Amino acid sequence: MTVHAHGALYKERGLLTSSEQQIKYAAEIAALLEAVWKPSAVSIMHCRGHQKGRDEIPKGNRRADQAAEAAAKPPPPAEDQAKVLICKQEPQSSMPNYEFYMNLRKFEPHGKFIAIILHKWQEDYELLELNHDYIQWLFPTRTQGRNFYSTPLSPQETRLMVNTSEVQQRLRRAYKMMLTFFGVKIVGEEEDKEITEVERAENFASRFETLTINPHNNLRITRILHSLGELGAEEYQVPLVRFFLKEILIKNRLPRMKKSAMNFFIPAVRDSQDRQDLLFFAWRYYFQKVPRTVCNNLPGYWASPGSYIPPTGPKVREKLKE
């Protein structure tokens, strides 16, 4: 019944009861609902129990009964316990970021389940601005953040989160929630385009003012970019960085974001070719004042401090003419 009927309700409610408490056996139910998608085909049938016969259904019922009886037996007497071989198992590695994204734990300290955040914090800009503990849980990376209750991503945890559809869906919902907080929106995704673009949202004027007043959001954007790259959503990196470069260098907005965009946003992009393309774009509109720190991997040389000379060649000249 969990797979047939109750599972959809459990997932819709975020494995929470009507009083926002965790349901019983939440971890086991989440694992079951994830496992049924892995085989190419799954068949689940209801069979009458306690039937006699020699075909597969009665045999399976009897094996299930035997397993249940064995599990229900009391422990052996004290004098026989020395004969029982106890196998020590290695402790499983902790995966708090995965558990948080699967709605099995709240973020710390004093946090909420991710289902509550994505549902109730969507347009609560004051809460998103003043709370500084959720961002490390919502966008985990391999480095320790300022919230020491959070945990960096481990390789095993990263692989699991990349390959879990429910995590990927919630990661994208979290990203779009933060874009709205920044005054930005994604366009083109609903049209099934391979490349999505980012543009100003209707609330951009007030949100840009907040970004200028509170530059700590530059750190949040950097973390979001790194997390997207590490958790398998790197296709969102370049459109966001290009958008902020246009706002800063062409439209002369967000003046307190310029150094962060050049020194941190661009290097956070995972693909090396995409990074070089963004650097060329920045060089064209930044009057050859691209900081040296972001050009370490870009061919060319420095004619003087603060003046970067790009490499020569037909491909480069063609790119600069675009």
Disulfide bonds with the S-S distance in Angstrom:
none
